[in-house]
Amino acid sequence: MAHLTMARKLEVTATWLDDDGRGVGDAGGRQVHVADLLPGERAEVVIEHQSPHRPQSWAQISARTSPLARDRVPPGCPAAGACGGCTWQHLAYPAQLAAKRARLVRLLGDAVPSVGPVTPSPSPWGYRNKGKYVVGAGRDGLVLGAHAPRSHRVVETLGCKVVAPVIDDVARLVRRAADRAGLVAYDERGRAGELRYVVIRADATGGALVVLVVTSACRADALDAAAEAIAGHRAVRGVVAMTNDRADGAIVTADTRVLRGAGALVEDLGGATVEVGAVEFLQVHRDQARALYARVVALALDGLPAGARVADVYAGLGGIALALARAGAHVTAIEAEPAAVAALGRAAAAAGLAERITAVAGDAASLAAAASGASLAAIVVDPPRKGLSAAALAAVVAAAPRRVVYVACGPEALARDLRALAAAGYVAGPAEAFDLMPGTPEVETVVALTRPAG
Ligand SMILES: C[S@@+](CC[C@H](N)C(=O)[O-])C[C@H]1O[C@@H](n2cnc3c(N)ncnc32)[C@H](O)[C@@H]1O
């Protein structure tokens, strides 16, 4: 490495955990990210890579020079470490919560006055209502798993403990059924094959929806044979085929057809019954999402009269919009995904909330048009990880609500957007955090901002 300017071997004590699960310690002003070193642990490490742009290095342990941290636990999943997911699984759950809070403190800085404790998941296991599997070819047939980090190799993830148990059970059947039907695993490099991904959703009653993501070259008879076998599982409510010939890594497309049974599961969201199909966004942790929505509603409607006009921007299937309407507000919900908007409209009608919810398919920036120019007392935004677009931020500021409640899965973008909202006169309250993804660095954050009167 021509740009290597520091010793290749040095001793490091980790003080915090990065998103990849590496312990980070300081070495003369340089941050050294060390694989399998937990905060509090010390080791002699060998530098493998140095950033040419920033004072950051990545290293492997050559010898441990301290006892293992008391918070170190054996990871629960067979593929932990290899599959690239759940990079914090080797840290005890209470320590994960503390590390998530520390991550928020570090990333949000002075954009919020304080960061509260992270509301824990009732259990760190079996919480995910959706499993996503990459399909690969193994020595003994198809493999259902995940790409190993920075590789096209598929690591089997059957036995994953973070998905609802029914998802793992159905995934094992899908693998057998697809194998027996002779479906050919898609090869990313050769861009050929039939079965690319399998997505399995589970509802609260233990029912499952199986989505087989295939190329347009997939043989219909083989696909049908696999679907027939999968539909025989007692938990499977439907099998859907989704065609995906894309080269950009996106798993989900809008091109779906039902092969067997139902095309959607039924979920209770904000007290209403919502159909969840193959493509719609749904928070992966049902119980924690419910707790989060309840808090968002309390913050958004605090001090507002019954019947206040509010907006839910980036509404998804409307978990927040439905809960706001049930609490008495009149809600404009904006969401880019038309299938989600249609499902939200049907759910609102079935729950007797149609009068209180206007669901609009469109970009977040079209807020004013969606609200038909009505004045909004509060706006909830729950954007994807990259945060608000400049146009969406401008639309929120132009609507000039007294209260903005920001729900974020990406703390970096949250910090940026909070600073922009502060520049527009909004004062941020404390950050409140919810753990919807134990075993990972992910944390869902809620911040209520108020525009002082006058
Ligand atoms: C983090 S999810 C939040 C969904 C919902 N609030 C919930 O809790 O289930 C973000 C949502 O924003 C939608 N979305 C992404 N970009 C958008 C845009 N430019 N305008 C409107 N919605 C968008 C996505 O389809 C997704 O449903």
PDBQT file of the ligand as one rigid body, heavy atoms in Angstrom, charges set to zero:
ROOT
HETATM    1  C1  LIG A 501     -39.633   4.146   5.777  1.00  0.00    +0.000 C 
HETATM    2  S1  LIG A 501     -41.041   3.776   4.797  1.00  0.00    +0.000 S 
HETATM    3  C2  LIG A 501     -42.304   4.357   5.870  1.00  0.00    +0.000 C 
HETATM    4  C3  LIG A 501     -43.661   3.784   5.624  1.00  0.00    +0.000 C 
HETATM    5  C4  LIG A 501     -44.683   3.954   6.717  1.00  0.00    +0.000 C 
HETATM    6  N1  LIG A 501     -44.680   5.263   7.332  1.00  0.00    +0.000 N 
HETATM    7  C5  LIG A 501     -44.574   2.845   7.729  1.00  0.00    +0.000 C 
HETATM    8  O1  LIG A 501     -44.210   3.074   8.879  1.00  0.00    +0.000 OA
HETATM    9  O2  LIG A 501     -44.843   1.692   7.368  1.00  0.00    +0.000 OA
HETATM   10  C6  LIG A 501     -40.897   4.958   3.531  1.00  0.00    +0.000 C 
HETATM   11  C7  LIG A 501     -42.021   4.951   2.528  1.00  0.00    +0.000 C 
HETATM   12  O3  LIG A 501     -41.792   6.056   1.630  1.00  0.00    +0.000 OA
HETATM   13  C8  LIG A 501     -42.172   5.682   0.323  1.00  0.00    +0.000 C 
HETATM   14  N2  LIG A 501     -41.444   6.617  -0.567  1.00  0.00    +0.000 N 
HETATM   15  C9  LIG A 501     -40.162   6.537  -1.007  1.00  0.00    +0.000 A 
HETATM   16  N3  LIG A 501     -39.847   7.634  -1.720  1.00  0.00    +0.000 NA
HETATM   17  C10 LIG A 501     -40.934   8.435  -1.734  1.00  0.00    +0.000 A 
HETATM   18  C11 LIG A 501     -41.223   9.718  -2.297  1.00  0.00    +0.000 A 
HETATM   19  N4  LIG A 501     -40.294  10.390  -2.997  1.00  0.00    +0.000 N 
HETATM   20  N5  LIG A 501     -42.426  10.245  -2.098  1.00  0.00    +0.000 NA
HETATM   21  C12 LIG A 501     -43.372   9.576  -1.372  1.00  0.00    +0.000 A 
HETATM   22  N6  LIG A 501     -43.165   8.360  -0.824  1.00  0.00    +0.000 NA
HETATM   23  C13 LIG A 501     -41.963   7.787  -0.997  1.00  0.00    +0.000 A 
HETATM   24  C14 LIG A 501     -41.792   4.225   0.224  1.00  0.00    +0.000 C 
HETATM   25  O4  LIG A 501     -42.543   3.560  -0.776  1.00  0.00    +0.000 OA
HETATM   26  C15 LIG A 501     -42.136   3.719   1.641  1.00  0.00    +0.000 C 
HETATM   27  O5  LIG A 501     -43.451   3.228   1.694  1.00  0.00    +0.000 OA
ENDROOT
TORSDOF 0
